[in-house]
Amino acid sequence: MSTMKIKKGDMVKVIAGKDKDKEGKVIAVDQKAGKVLVEGVNMVTKHTKPSMTNQNGGIVHQEAYIDASNVMYLHKGAATRVGFKMDGDKKVRVAKSTGEVID
């Protein structure tokens, strides 16, 4: 897969699926699978066994990975596509709607 347009720490908006129109911060990115973990989105119920870290075990609610194609980068509160451009000898991300450099 080519370079990921979404990075850890970005604010994104979900554009497809059961959590459509929700917004959140990217917690983790799985480049190999092309998936992202977004705070408060795609919540799943997981039944855990008692362990050294979790003495009681029980039912845990946590985020699950969502495909990167189902999220859009938020730039100044509006969802926008992300492109790349060369800034001197450095490759930078650019918001397609405004043409501004993201990072």
Secondary structure, 3 states (H helix, E strand, C coil): CCCCCCCCCCEEEECCCCCCCCEEEEEEEECCCCEEEECCCCEEEEEECCCCCCCCCEEEEEECCEEHHHEEEEECCEEECEEEEEECCEEEEEECCCCCECC
